[in-house]
Amino acid sequence: MIRALPASARTAVPWKNGGGVTREIAVWPEGAGMDAFACRVSLAEVAADGPFSAFPEVDRTLTVVAGAGMDLTVGGERWLVNTRYEPRDFRGDVPTDCRLLDGPVVNLNVMWRRGAGPAAASTAGSTTPTVAVVRGRLRVGAGALVVALDGTAEVAGLALGPYDAVQLGDEGAVLHARGRTAVIGL
């Protein structure tokens, strides 16, 4: 079954440290909280410098989708993250600190729990999601999550505006991405 996940239906959840908000796009298993998810996809609006929350036994992929970027310190190593639409992987349990380069940013975050079984992670049976940012026309596999980032996209007969998403069902679909669009293989 195809599931439409419109941006307008998401609630902004403020961070405990006051540095931003998160809007959850999807979580597996459905309805799981922060301590029980196998996989979670969200958009984070980062408004202030500060540490990232620690997520034990969780790996992350972060993609800057709006703003100038960030200077991250991940486990003591400096990462300049100033290229939009370039996914960056890191461990969620490694101390990570953020300094904004020039104002707020929006990040697409994909997080997955290490060792979560395939059935818990997704309907597609993968335990490690893949993240690609694409433009153009391509076939997207079963179970994938598609998120329009800038511009518009169409997949499975559904039109997507910025930050709208679609979770594909048991069959793949053709994606027409007129702007940059994230395809998250689950």
PAPASE-821823 format. One line per 4 residues: number of its first residue (from 1); their letters; for each residue x, y, z of N, C-alpha, C. Coordinates in steps of 0.05 Angstrom, whole numbers, plus 5000, padded with zeros to 4 digits. Example, Ala and Ser with C-alpha at 12.3 -4.5 7.8 and 13.67 -1.06 7.14 Angstrom:
<nodes>
1	as	5264:4886:5156:5246:4910:5156:5264:4934:5156  5257:4955:5142:5273:4979:5143:5258:5001:5157
</nodes>
This chain:
<nodes>
1	mira	5017:4977:5000:5000:5000:5000:5018:5025:5000  5011:5044:4983:5026:5069:4982:5015:5088:5003  5033:5101:5017:5025:5119:5039:5035:5147:5033  5017:5167:5030:5024:5195:5027:5030:5207:5054
5	lpas	5052:5222:5056:5061:5234:5081:5066:5264:5076  5044:5280:5075:5047:5308:5068:5062:5324:5090  5078:5343:5081:5093:5361:5100:5074:5376:5118  5051:5383:5108:5031:5399:5123:5020:5384:5147
9	arta	5022:5358:5148:5011:5342:5169:5031:5337:5192  5056:5347:5189:5076:5342:5210:5076:5363:5232  5081:5354:5256:5082:5371:5279:5111:5377:5285  5117:5403:5291:5144:5410:5299:5148:5404:5329
13	vpwk	5168:5388:5335:5174:5380:5363:5199:5395:5371  5198:5413:5391:5221:5428:5399:5242:5410:5413  5267:5416:5409:5289:5401:5422:5290:5409:5451  5300:5391:5468:5304:5396:5496:5323:5420:5501
17	nggg	5343:5423:5483:5363:5444:5487:5355:5471:5475  5331:5471:5462:5321:5496:5450:5335:5504:5424  5352:5487:5413:5367:5494:5389:5354:5490:5363  5329:5479:5363:5315:5473:5338:5290:5457:5342
21	vtre	5279:5447:5320:5256:5430:5321:5259:5407:5301  5245:5385:5306:5245:5362:5289:5216:5357:5279  5214:5350:5254:5188:5341:5243:5192:5313:5232  5180:5294:5246:5182:5266:5238:5167:5260:5212
25	iavw	5180:5248:5193:5167:5240:5168:5156:5212:5171  5172:5193:5181:5163:5166:5185:5180:5152:5205  5169:5132:5218:5184:5116:5238:5174:5087:5236  5193:5068:5240:5187:5040:5240:5198:5028:5266
29	pega	5183:5011:5279:5155:5005:5273:5138:5031:5277  5116:5031:5263:5099:5055:5264:5091:5061:5293  5093:5086:5301:5086:5096:5328:5108:5092:5348  5131:5081:5341:5153:5077:5360:5164:5103:5370
33	gmda	5171:5104:5395:5184:5127:5407:5214:5128:5402  5227:5148:5414:5255:5152:5409:5272:5129:5420  5263:5114:5440:5278:5092:5451:5272:5065:5439  5252:5064:5420:5243:5038:5410:5243:5036:5380
37	facr	5251:5058:5365:5249:5056:5336:5271:5038:5325  5265:5025:5302:5285:5011:5287:5297:5029:5265  5279:5046:5254:5288:5066:5234:5270:5090:5236  5282:5114:5233:5267:5139:5236:5278:5159:5215
41	vsla	5259:5172:5201:5266:5193:5181:5253:5219:5190  5268:5240:5190:5257:5266:5199:5271:5289:5186  5259:5313:5188:5272:5338:5180:5277:5353:5205  5302:5362:5208:5310:5378:5232:5316:5406:5224
45	evaa	5303:5425:5237:5309:5454:5232:5328:5462:5255  5354:5466:5248:5374:5473:5267:5377:5503:5268  5371:5516:5291:5371:5545:5293:5394:5556:5310  5408:5538:5324:5429:5548:5342:5452:5528:5344
49	dgpf	5476:5538:5350:5499:5520:5355:5493:5503:5379  5506:5480:5380:5504:5463:5404:5509:5434:5398  5508:5417:5419:5513:5389:5416:5488:5375:5404  5494:5354:5389:5472:5336:5379:5465:5317:5402
53	safp	5440:5309:5403:5432:5289:5422:5446:5262:5416  5453:5248:5437:5465:5222:5434:5444:5200:5430  5449:5182:5411:5430:5160:5406:5446:5134:5407  5448:5121:5431:5463:5096:5434:5453:5075:5414
57	evdr	5473:5061:5402:5467:5038:5384:5452:5047:5359  5454:5072:5351:5440:5083:5328:5461:5095:5308  5458:5089:5283:5474:5102:5262:5456:5122:5248  5470:5143:5236:5455:5165:5225:5466:5172:5197
61	tltv	5448:5182:5180:5456:5195:5156:5443:5223:5156  5459:5244:5154:5450:5271:5155:5455:5284:5127  5435:5298:5117:5437:5312:5091:5427:5340:5095  5444:5360:5090:5436:5388:5092:5419:5393:5067
65	vaga	5394:5404:5071:5376:5409:5049:5369:5439:5046  5376:5455:5066:5372:5484:5065:5391:5497:5084  5401:5521:5076:5420:5536:5092:5448:5532:5083  5466:5547:5096:5495:5547:5088:5510:5523:5097
69	gmdl	5500:5509:5118:5514:5486:5127:5524:5488:5156  5540:5469:5164:5549:5467:5192:5578:5459:5193  5591:5466:5214:5618:5456:5221:5613:5437:5244  5616:5411:5239:5611:5391:5259:5637:5381:5271
73	tvgg	5636:5374:5296:5658:5359:5308:5646:5332:5317  5655:5311:5303:5644:5284:5308:5666:5267:5320  5663:5260:5346:5683:5244:5359:5710:5257:5359  5711:5284:5360:5736:5299:5360:5747:5306:5333
77	erwl	5734:5296:5312:5743:5301:5284:5725:5323:5272  5737:5343:5259:5722:5365:5247:5712:5357:5220  5686:5362:5215:5673:5357:5189:5661:5383:5180  5669:5393:5158:5656:5416:5146:5633:5406:5128
81	vntr	5609:5411:5135:5585:5401:5121:5572:5425:5108  5582:5433:5085:5572:5457:5072:5563:5453:5043  5558:5428:5036:5548:5421:5010:5520:5409:5013  5500:5423:5002:5473:5412:5003:5470:5386:4988
85	yepr	5452:5370:4997:5444:5345:4984:5466:5324:4983  5486:5326:5000:5507:5306:5002:5504:5290:5028  5494:5266:5028:5490:5250:5052:5516:5245:5066  5516:5247:5093:5540:5242:5110:5532:5222:5132
89	dfrg	5547:5201:5134:5541:5180:5154:5558:5184:5179  5547:5179:5202:5562:5179:5227:5546:5163:5248  5560:5156:5269:5548:5141:5291:5533:5160:5310  5509:5153:5318:5493:5170:5335:5502:5170:5364
93	dvpt	5520:5151:5372:5529:5150:5399:5557:5162:5403  5567:5175:5382:5593:5189:5384:5586:5219:5390  5600:5231:5409:5595:5259:5415:5598:5276:5390  5577:5292:5384:5576:5309:5360:5567:5337:5368
97	dcrl	5583:5357:5360:5576:5384:5365:5574:5399:5339  5556:5419:5338:5549:5434:5314:5554:5463:5317  5566:5475:5297:5568:5505:5295:5557:5512:5268  5536:5528:5267:5524:5537:5242:5543:5556:5227
101	ldgp	5545:5553:5201:5563:5570:5185:5552:5598:5180  5526:5599:5174:5514:5626:5168:5484:5624:5171  5475:5621:5195:5446:5620:5200:5435:5591:5201  5409:5589:5205:5396:5563:5208:5399:5545:5183
105	vvnl	5397:5519:5188:5397:5499:5167:5374:5479:5171  5367:5465:5150:5348:5443:5152:5363:5418:5143  5361:5397:5159:5375:5372:5153:5354:5350:5150  5358:5333:5131:5343:5307:5129:5359:5287:5145
109	nvmw	5347:5275:5165:5360:5255:5182:5348:5228:5178  5365:5208:5173:5356:5180:5173:5372:5166:5195  5358:5154:5214:5371:5141:5236:5361:5112:5238  5379:5093:5243:5371:5066:5246:5386:5053:5268
113	rrga	5373:5035:5283:5384:5022:5306:5400:4998:5296  5425:4997:5305:5443:4974:5298:5431:4948:5310  5431:4928:5294:5421:4902:5303:5391:4898:5303  5376:4918:5294:5347:4915:5293:5341:4894:5271
117	gpaa	5323:4876:5276:5317:4856:5257:5303:4867:5232  5305:4853:5210:5293:4863:5185:5263:4869:5187  5249:4852:5201:5220:4857:5203:5214:4883:5218  5230:4889:5238:5226:4913:5253:5234:4938:5238
121	asta	5255:4935:5221:5265:4958:5206:5246:4968:5185  5235:4950:5170:5218:4960:5148:5203:4937:5135  5186:4943:5117:5172:4923:5102:5189:4912:5080  5210:4926:5072:5227:4917:5050:5248:4897:5060
125	gstt	5253:4895:5086:5271:4875:5096:5300:4883:5099  5307:4908:5097:5335:4917:5100:5339:4927:5128  5363:4923:5139:5369:4934:5166:5386:4959:5164  5398:4965:5141:5413:4990:5137:5402:5005:5114
129	ptva	5388:5028:5119:5377:5043:5098:5398:5055:5079  5390:5060:5055:5408:5075:5036:5395:5102:5031  5411:5122:5026:5401:5149:5021:5415:5160:4996  5398:5168:4977:5409:5181:4952:5392:5205:4946
133	vvrg	5405:5226:4937:5390:5250:4929:5392:5251:4898  5369:5252:4885:5368:5249:4856:5352:5271:4843  5355:5273:4816:5338:5289:4799:5333:5273:4774  5311:5278:4761:5306:5263:4736:5285:5241:4739
137	rlrv	5287:5222:4721:5267:5201:4720:5281:5174:4726  5271:5160:4746:5282:5134:4752:5262:5116:4766  5267:5090:4765:5250:5071:4779:5260:5069:4807  5241:5070:4826:5246:5068:4855:5235:5041:4865
141	gaga	5250:5027:4881:5243:5001:4890:5221:5000:4911  5210:4976:4915:5189:4971:4934:5198:4980:4962  5179:4991:4977:5184:4999:5004:5200:5025:5008  5209:5037:4987:5226:5061:4989:5209:5084:5000
145	lvva	5223:5103:5013:5211:5128:5022:5222:5149:5004  5205:5165:4991:5212:5187:4973:5205:5213:4986  5224:5232:4988:5219:5258:5000:5228:5280:4981  5210:5296:4972:5217:5319:4955:5231:5340:4972
149	ldgt	5254:5349:4963:5270:5368:4978:5268:5396:4968  5274:5400:4942:5269:5427:4930:5254:5422:4904  5238:5439:4896:5222:5435:4871:5200:5415:4876  5192:5401:4855:5170:5382:4857:5178:5355:4847
153	aeva	5162:5336:4852:5166:5308:4843:5139:5295:4840  5139:5273:4825:5115:5257:4822:5124:5228:4824  5109:5212:4840:5115:5184:4843:5089:5170:4849  5085:5147:4835:5060:5131:4839:5035:5148:4836
157	glal	5035:5167:4818:5012:5184:4812:5007:5206:4832  5025:5209:4852:5022:5230:4872:5041:5253:4867  5031:5277:4867:5048:5301:4864:5059:5309:4891  5085:5315:4892:5099:5323:4917:5109:5351:4914
161	gpyd	5105:5367:4935:5117:5393:4937:5140:5390:4957  5154:5412:4962:5177:5411:4981:5170:5398:5008  5186:5378:5015:5184:5363:5040:5161:5344:5042  5144:5342:5021:5124:5321:5020:5138:5294:5016
165	avql	5126:5272:5025:5138:5246:5023:5117:5225:5015  5127:5203:5004:5111:5180:4998:5126:5155:5006  5113:5137:5020:5124:5111:5026:5112:5091:5007  5129:5079:4990:5119:5060:4970:5112:5033:4984
169	gdeg	5094:5018:4972:5086:4993:4982:5102:4970:4971  5089:4948:4965:5102:4923:4956:5113:4925:4928  5105:4946:4913:5115:4949:4886:5130:4975:4883  5150:4976:4866:5164:5000:4860:5147:5019:4843
173	avlh	5158:5042:4836:5144:5061:4820:5164:5079:4805  5156:5092:4784:5173:5111:4770:5171:5138:4784  5194:5149:4789:5196:5176:4802:5204:5196:4780  5190:5218:4779:5197:5241:4762:5204:5263:4781
177	argr	5230:5267:4786:5239:5287:4805:5248:5312:4789  5232:5333:4791:5238:5358:4777:5257:5375:4794  5258:5370:4819:5278:5382:4837:5292:5360:4852  5310:5367:4870:5325:5346:4884:5305:5332:4903
181	tavi	5307:5305:4902:5289:5288:4917:5306:5266:4930  5300:5261:4955:5314:5239:4970:5299:5213:4965  5314:5192:4959:5303:5165:4957:5317:5149:4979  5301:5139:4998:5312:5125:5021:5303:5096:5018
185	gl	5322:5079:5013:5317:5050:5010:5316:5037:5037  5294:5024:5042:5290:5012:5069:5289:4982:5067
</nodes>
